Amino acid sequence: MNIREYRATDLDRVIQLFEETVSRINVQDYSSEQLVAWIGHPDRTKWQSSLLAHITYVMVSNEVLVGFADMTANGYLDRLYVGADYQGLGIATALVTALEEAIPVKRYATEASITARPFFESRGYQTIKQNVVIRNGIELTNFTMVKKAIK
């Protein structure tokens, strides 16, 4: 497995991985109705624009994209998804570590799902507040989490 920078040609696989991960992994913490609202219909133009504007890394295994993450220049981790069949292999840790090393800021932040919250806590992120996000009229819970850089 190796990490590389995101390429515009990765968009289809990134969106597919996002949809598969949410529907197969987050099902333990969210209802079917919530998952449908979360996945929605990703705006390909907006996704491409933000993935290219942020520092975005993908993890590839045998030419298969198995995870991705993106962070803004000010340390906001926007997305982190690892394929359902690749959970627990250290991919999320490797992606977040690479982003934190590439973007040296005093504080990192993210909006973590219920499912992802324990992962971020294990990396030193602390919950600042619980949020209710409305997607397509459906309430979803997530958490604002921050981490002070050690450097």
URCORGI-V635677 format. One record per pair of residues at least 12 apart in sequence whose ideal C-beta (glycine too) atoms are under 10 Angstrom apart, sorted by sequence separation. I is the first residue (numbers start at 1). J is the second residue. D is the distance in Angstrom with one decimal. If there is no record, write none. Layout:
i=I j=J d=D
i=I j=J d=D
This chain:
i=22 j=34 d=9.6
i=23 j=35 d=5.7
i=26 j=38 d=7.2
i=56 j=68 d=6.7
i=57 j=69 d=5.9
i=58 j=70 d=9.6
i=68 j=80 d=7.8
i=69 j=81 d=7.5
i=80 j=92 d=5.9
i=82 j=94 d=9.8
i=96 j=108 d=8.6
i=108 j=120 d=9.5
i=130 j=142 d=7.8
i=131 j=143 d=6.7
i=22 j=35 d=5.9
i=23 j=36 d=8.7
i=26 j=39 d=9.5
i=56 j=69 d=7.2
i=57 j=70 d=7.6
i=67 j=80 d=7.9
i=68 j=81 d=6.0
i=69 j=82 d=8.8
i=82 j=95 d=7.8
i=110 j=123 d=10.0
i=112 j=125 d=7.3
i=117 j=130 d=9.8
i=129 j=142 d=9.9
i=130 j=143 d=5.6
i=131 j=144 d=6.1
i=22 j=36 d=9.5
i=55 j=69 d=9.0
i=56 j=70 d=3.9
i=57 j=71 d=8.8
i=67 j=81 d=6.4
i=68 j=82 d=8.4
i=81 j=95 d=9.3
i=96 j=110 d=9.0
i=129 j=143 d=7.1
i=130 j=144 d=8.0
i=23 j=38 d=9.0
i=54 j=69 d=9.3
i=55 j=70 d=6.7
i=56 j=71 d=7.9
i=66 j=81 d=9.8
i=67 j=82 d=4.0
i=68 j=83 d=9.5
i=80 j=95 d=6.5
i=108 j=123 d=9.1
i=110 j=125 d=6.9
i=112 j=127 d=8.1
i=128 j=143 d=7.8
i=129 j=144 d=4.9
i=19 j=35 d=9.6
i=22 j=38 d=5.5
i=23 j=39 d=6.6
i=54 j=70 d=4.1
i=55 j=71 d=5.3
i=66 j=82 d=6.7
i=67 j=83 d=6.3
i=80 j=96 d=6.5
i=108 j=124 d=9.1
i=109 j=125 d=8.3
i=114 j=130 d=9.6
i=127 j=143 d=4.9
i=128 j=144 d=4.5
i=129 j=145 d=9.2
i=22 j=39 d=5.3
i=51 j=68 d=8.1
i=53 j=70 d=8.8
i=54 j=71 d=5.9
i=55 j=72 d=7.9
i=66 j=83 d=4.8
i=108 j=125 d=7.3
i=126 j=143 d=9.8
i=127 j=144 d=7.2
i=128 j=145 d=6.5
i=21 j=39 d=9.8
i=22 j=40 d=10.0
i=52 j=70 d=9.4
i=54 j=72 d=5.4
i=55 j=73 d=7.3
i=65 j=83 d=7.9
i=66 j=84 d=9.9
i=77 j=95 d=9.4
i=125 j=143 d=9.1
i=126 j=144 d=9.8
i=127 j=145 d=5.4
i=128 j=146 d=5.7
i=19 j=38 d=9.5
i=20 j=39 d=9.6
i=51 j=70 d=5.7
i=53 j=72 d=8.0
i=54 j=73 d=7.7
i=64 j=83 d=8.2
i=66 j=85 d=7.9
i=67 j=86 d=6.4
i=77 j=96 d=6.9
i=80 j=99 d=8.8
i=109 j=128 d=8.3
i=112 j=131 d=9.8
i=125 j=144 d=9.8
i=126 j=145 d=6.4
i=127 j=146 d=8.6
i=18 j=38 d=9.5
i=19 j=39 d=5.2
i=50 j=70 d=7.1
i=53 j=73 d=8.9
i=66 j=86 d=4.3
i=67 j=87 d=9.5
i=111 j=131 d=6.8
i=113 j=133 d=9.9
i=125 j=145 d=4.1
i=126 j=146 d=6.1
i=18 j=39 d=7.6
i=19 j=40 d=9.6
i=64 j=85 d=9.6
i=65 j=86 d=10.0
i=66 j=87 d=9.9
i=124 j=145 d=9.8
i=125 j=146 d=6.4
i=126 j=147 d=7.1
i=50 j=72 d=8.8
i=54 j=76 d=8.6
i=56 j=78 d=8.8
i=61 j=83 d=9.2
i=64 j=86 d=8.9
i=67 j=89 d=9.0
i=69 j=91 d=9.2
i=77 j=99 d=6.7
i=111 j=133 d=7.9
i=121 j=143 d=9.6
i=123 j=145 d=9.4
i=124 j=146 d=9.7
i=125 j=147 d=4.4
i=126 j=148 d=8.7
i=19 j=42 d=7.7
i=47 j=70 d=9.8
i=54 j=77 d=9.3
i=56 j=79 d=8.3
i=59 j=82 d=7.6
i=66 j=89 d=8.3
i=68 j=91 d=9.5
i=69 j=92 d=7.5
i=77 j=100 d=8.7
i=96 j=119 d=8.5
i=100 j=123 d=8.8
i=120 j=143 d=8.2
i=124 j=147 d=4.9
i=125 j=148 d=9.6
i=15 j=39 d=9.6
i=18 j=42 d=7.0
i=54 j=78 d=6.2
i=59 j=83 d=9.0
i=67 j=91 d=4.3
i=71 j=95 d=9.5
i=75 j=99 d=8.8
i=92 j=116 d=8.2
i=96 j=120 d=8.5
i=117 j=141 d=9.8
i=121 j=145 d=7.8
i=123 j=147 d=6.8
i=124 j=148 d=8.0
i=53 j=78 d=9.9
i=54 j=79 d=8.7
i=61 j=86 d=7.2
i=66 j=91 d=6.2
i=67 j=92 d=6.7
i=69 j=94 d=9.3
i=70 j=95 d=9.3
i=71 j=96 d=8.5
i=75 j=100 d=8.1
i=117 j=142 d=8.4
i=120 j=145 d=5.1
i=124 j=149 d=9.6
i=16 j=42 d=9.9
i=69 j=95 d=4.0
i=77 j=103 d=9.4
i=93 j=119 d=8.1
i=97 j=123 d=8.5
i=114 j=140 d=9.0
i=116 j=142 d=8.6
i=117 j=143 d=5.5
i=120 j=146 d=9.5
i=121 j=147 d=9.8
i=124 j=150 d=8.0
i=15 j=42 d=5.2
i=51 j=78 d=8.7
i=59 j=86 d=8.0
i=67 j=94 d=8.2
i=68 j=95 d=7.2
i=69 j=96 d=6.2
i=71 j=98 d=9.5
i=72 j=99 d=10.0
i=76 j=103 d=9.5
i=92 j=119 d=6.0
i=96 j=123 d=6.4
i=113 j=140 d=8.0
i=114 j=141 d=5.9
i=115 j=142 d=9.8
i=116 j=143 d=8.7
i=120 j=147 d=7.7
i=14 j=42 d=9.3
i=50 j=78 d=6.7
i=51 j=79 d=8.2
i=61 j=89 d=8.8
i=67 j=95 d=5.8
i=69 j=97 d=10.0
i=71 j=99 d=4.3
i=75 j=103 d=5.7
i=92 j=120 d=9.4
i=113 j=141 d=8.0
i=114 j=142 d=7.3
i=117 j=145 d=7.2
i=15 j=44 d=7.1
i=18 j=47 d=8.6
i=50 j=79 d=8.6
i=69 j=98 d=8.0
i=70 j=99 d=7.7
i=71 j=100 d=7.9
i=73 j=102 d=9.8
i=74 j=103 d=8.1
i=75 j=104 d=8.8
i=76 j=105 d=9.3
i=93 j=122 d=8.7
i=96 j=125 d=9.5
i=113 j=142 d=5.4
i=114 j=143 d=7.7
i=116 j=145 d=9.0
i=59 j=89 d=9.2
i=61 j=91 d=8.6
i=69 j=99 d=5.9
i=73 j=103 d=6.4
i=75 j=105 d=3.8
i=80 j=110 d=7.5
i=93 j=123 d=7.3
i=112 j=142 d=6.1
i=113 j=143 d=8.0
i=11 j=42 d=9.5
i=59 j=90 d=9.6
i=71 j=102 d=7.8
i=72 j=103 d=8.0
i=74 j=105 d=6.2
i=75 j=106 d=7.9
i=76 j=107 d=9.7
i=77 j=108 d=6.4
i=79 j=110 d=9.2
i=92 j=123 d=8.9
i=111 j=142 d=4.9
i=112 j=143 d=5.0
i=12 j=44 d=8.6
i=15 j=47 d=6.5
i=47 j=79 d=8.9
i=59 j=91 d=5.0
i=71 j=103 d=5.6
i=73 j=105 d=8.3
i=74 j=106 d=9.9
i=75 j=107 d=6.1
i=76 j=108 d=7.7
i=77 j=109 d=7.1
i=78 j=110 d=7.8
i=79 j=111 d=9.9
i=80 j=112 d=8.6
i=110 j=142 d=9.1
i=111 j=143 d=7.0
i=112 j=144 d=8.1
i=11 j=44 d=6.5
i=14 j=47 d=7.4
i=15 j=48 d=9.6
i=59 j=92 d=8.9
i=72 j=105 d=9.6
i=74 j=107 d=8.9
i=75 j=108 d=4.5
i=76 j=109 d=5.2
i=77 j=110 d=4.0
i=78 j=111 d=8.6
i=80 j=113 d=9.6
i=110 j=143 d=8.6
i=111 j=144 d=5.9
i=112 j=145 d=5.1
i=11 j=45 d=9.9
i=14 j=48 d=9.2
i=71 j=105 d=9.3
i=74 j=108 d=9.4
i=75 j=109 d=6.4
i=76 j=110 d=6.9
i=77 j=111 d=8.6
i=82 j=116 d=9.9
i=110 j=144 d=7.9
i=111 j=145 d=7.6
i=59 j=94 d=6.6
i=74 j=109 d=8.7
i=75 j=110 d=9.3
i=76 j=111 d=8.8
i=77 j=112 d=8.8
i=81 j=116 d=9.3
i=109 j=144 d=7.0
i=110 j=145 d=5.4
i=11 j=47 d=6.6
i=15 j=51 d=9.9
i=59 j=95 d=6.0
i=80 j=116 d=6.9
i=109 j=145 d=6.9
i=110 j=146 d=8.1
i=11 j=48 d=5.4
i=14 j=51 d=6.9
i=57 j=94 d=8.8
i=58 j=95 d=8.3
i=71 j=108 d=7.8
i=72 j=109 d=9.4
i=82 j=119 d=9.6
i=108 j=145 d=8.7
i=109 j=146 d=4.8
i=110 j=147 d=8.5
i=10 j=48 d=9.6
i=57 j=95 d=5.6
i=71 j=109 d=9.7
i=108 j=146 d=6.7
i=109 j=147 d=7.7
i=56 j=95 d=9.7
i=57 j=96 d=9.4
i=59 j=98 d=9.2
i=71 j=110 d=8.7
i=80 j=119 d=8.3
i=107 j=146 d=5.7
i=108 j=147 d=4.6
i=8 j=48 d=6.5
i=11 j=51 d=7.2
i=80 j=120 d=8.9
i=107 j=147 d=6.9
i=108 j=148 d=8.1
i=10 j=51 d=8.0
i=11 j=52 d=9.4
i=17 j=58 d=9.0
i=57 j=98 d=5.4
i=69 j=110 d=9.8
i=107 j=148 d=5.5
i=108 j=149 d=6.8
i=6 j=48 d=9.7
i=14 j=56 d=8.6
i=57 j=99 d=6.4
i=106 j=148 d=6.7
i=107 j=149 d=6.6
i=8 j=51 d=8.3
i=55 j=98 d=8.9
i=56 j=99 d=8.6
i=77 j=120 d=8.7
i=105 j=148 d=9.8
i=106 j=149 d=5.5
i=7 j=51 d=9.6
i=8 j=52 d=6.6
i=14 j=58 d=7.2
i=55 j=99 d=6.1
i=105 j=149 d=6.2
i=6 j=51 d=5.5
i=7 j=52 d=9.2
i=13 j=58 d=8.3
i=54 j=99 d=9.1
i=57 j=102 d=8.1
i=104 j=149 d=7.0
i=106 j=151 d=8.5
i=6 j=52 d=7.3
i=10 j=56 d=8.6
i=21 j=67 d=8.7
i=103 j=149 d=9.5
i=105 j=151 d=9.3
i=13 j=60 d=9.7
i=17 j=64 d=9.7
i=21 j=68 d=9.9
i=55 j=102 d=5.4
i=100 j=147 d=8.3
i=104 j=151 d=6.3
i=6 j=54 d=8.5
i=10 j=58 d=5.8
i=17 j=65 d=6.3
i=55 j=103 d=5.9
i=77 j=125 d=9.1
i=6 j=55 d=8.6
i=7 j=56 d=9.3
i=16 j=65 d=8.7
i=17 j=66 d=7.7
i=54 j=103 d=9.4
i=100 j=149 d=7.4
i=5 j=55 d=8.1
i=6 j=56 d=3.6
i=10 j=60 d=9.3
i=17 j=67 d=7.3
i=18 j=68 d=8.1
i=100 j=150 d=9.5
i=101 j=151 d=9.8
i=5 j=56 d=7.0
i=6 j=57 d=6.6
i=7 j=58 d=8.1
i=13 j=64 d=8.4
i=14 j=65 d=6.9
i=17 j=68 d=6.7
i=96 j=147 d=9.7
i=100 j=151 d=9.4
i=5 j=57 d=6.3
i=6 j=58 d=5.5
i=13 j=65 d=4.5
i=4 j=57 d=6.9
i=5 j=58 d=7.7
i=12 j=65 d=9.6
i=13 j=66 d=9.7
i=14 j=67 d=9.7
i=3 j=57 d=5.1
i=4 j=58 d=6.1
i=14 j=68 d=5.3
i=3 j=58 d=7.2
i=4 j=59 d=8.3
i=10 j=65 d=6.2
i=13 j=68 d=8.6
i=26 j=81 d=9.9
i=2 j=58 d=9.4
i=3 j=59 d=5.5
i=4 j=60 d=6.4
i=14 j=70 d=9.3
i=25 j=81 d=8.6
i=2 j=59 d=7.3
i=3 j=60 d=7.8
i=25 j=82 d=8.1
i=27 j=84 d=9.8
i=1 j=59 d=5.8
i=2 j=60 d=5.8
i=10 j=68 d=7.5
i=25 j=83 d=8.9
i=26 j=84 d=9.9
i=1 j=60 d=6.8
i=2 j=61 d=8.1
i=6 j=65 d=9.6
i=21 j=80 d=9.7
i=22 j=81 d=7.7
i=24 j=83 d=8.8
i=25 j=84 d=5.4
i=1 j=61 d=4.4
i=21 j=81 d=4.6
i=24 j=84 d=3.9
i=1 j=62 d=8.5
i=4 j=65 d=9.7
i=18 j=79 d=7.4
i=20 j=81 d=8.8
i=21 j=82 d=6.6
i=23 j=84 d=8.4
i=24 j=85 d=8.7
i=6 j=68 d=6.8
i=19 j=81 d=9.4
i=21 j=83 d=6.2
i=22 j=84 d=9.5
i=25 j=87 d=6.6
i=1 j=64 d=9.6
i=6 j=69 d=9.4
i=18 j=81 d=5.2
i=20 j=83 d=6.6
i=21 j=84 d=5.7
i=24 j=87 d=9.3
i=3 j=67 d=8.9
i=6 j=70 d=7.2
i=17 j=81 d=5.8
i=20 j=84 d=5.9
i=21 j=85 d=9.9
i=1 j=66 d=7.0
i=3 j=68 d=9.7
i=14 j=79 d=8.6
i=17 j=82 d=8.2
i=18 j=83 d=9.8
i=20 j=85 d=8.9
i=21 j=86 d=9.4
i=1 j=67 d=8.9
i=3 j=69 d=9.4
i=17 j=83 d=5.4
i=21 j=87 d=8.7
i=14 j=81 d=8.1
i=16 j=83 d=9.4
i=17 j=84 d=8.9
i=77 j=145 d=9.0
i=17 j=86 d=9.4
i=13 j=83 d=9.8
i=76 j=146 d=9.9
i=77 j=147 d=9.3
i=75 j=146 d=9.1
i=75 j=147 d=8.8
i=75 j=149 d=8.0
i=38 j=113 d=8.4
i=30 j=113 d=7.7
i=29 j=113 d=6.9
i=30 j=114 d=7.0
i=1 j=86 d=8.6
i=29 j=114 d=3.9
i=30 j=115 d=7.8
i=28 j=114 d=8.6
i=29 j=115 d=4.8
i=26 j=113 d=6.1
i=28 j=115 d=6.5
i=29 j=116 d=9.3
i=1 j=89 d=7.7
i=3 j=91 d=9.0
i=25 j=113 d=9.3
i=26 j=114 d=7.8
i=27 j=115 d=9.0
i=29 j=117 d=9.1
i=1 j=90 d=8.8
i=26 j=115 d=4.9
i=1 j=91 d=7.1
i=25 j=115 d=6.2
i=26 j=116 d=8.6
i=3 j=94 d=6.2
i=22 j=113 d=8.6
i=25 j=116 d=9.2
i=2 j=94 d=9.5
i=3 j=95 d=6.7
i=1 j=94 d=7.9
i=5 j=98 d=10.0
i=22 j=115 d=9.1
i=3 j=97 d=9.4
i=4 j=98 d=10.0
i=21 j=115 d=9.5
i=3 j=98 d=5.4
i=38 j=133 d=8.8
i=40 j=135 d=6.3
i=41 j=136 d=9.5
i=3 j=99 d=9.6
i=37 j=133 d=9.4
i=39 j=135 d=9.1
i=40 j=136 d=6.2
i=5 j=102 d=9.7
i=37 j=134 d=8.6
i=38 j=135 d=6.0
i=39 j=136 d=9.9
i=37 j=135 d=4.2
i=38 j=136 d=9.0
i=40 j=138 d=9.8
i=36 j=135 d=9.2
i=37 j=136 d=4.4
i=36 j=136 d=7.9
i=37 j=137 d=7.5
i=38 j=138 d=8.2
i=34 j=135 d=8.1
i=37 j=138 d=3.7
i=34 j=136 d=9.9
i=36 j=138 d=7.9
i=37 j=139 d=8.7
i=38 j=140 d=6.0
i=33 j=136 d=9.4
i=35 j=138 d=9.5
i=37 j=140 d=6.7
i=33 j=137 d=9.8
i=34 j=138 d=5.7
i=38 j=142 d=9.8
i=33 j=138 d=5.8
i=34 j=139 d=7.7
i=35 j=140 d=9.2
i=33 j=139 d=9.8
i=34 j=140 d=5.5
i=31 j=138 d=8.6
i=34 j=141 d=8.8
i=30 j=138 d=9.6
i=31 j=140 d=9.7
i=30 j=140 d=6.8
i=30 j=141 d=8.2
i=29 j=141 d=8.5
i=26 j=140 d=9.7
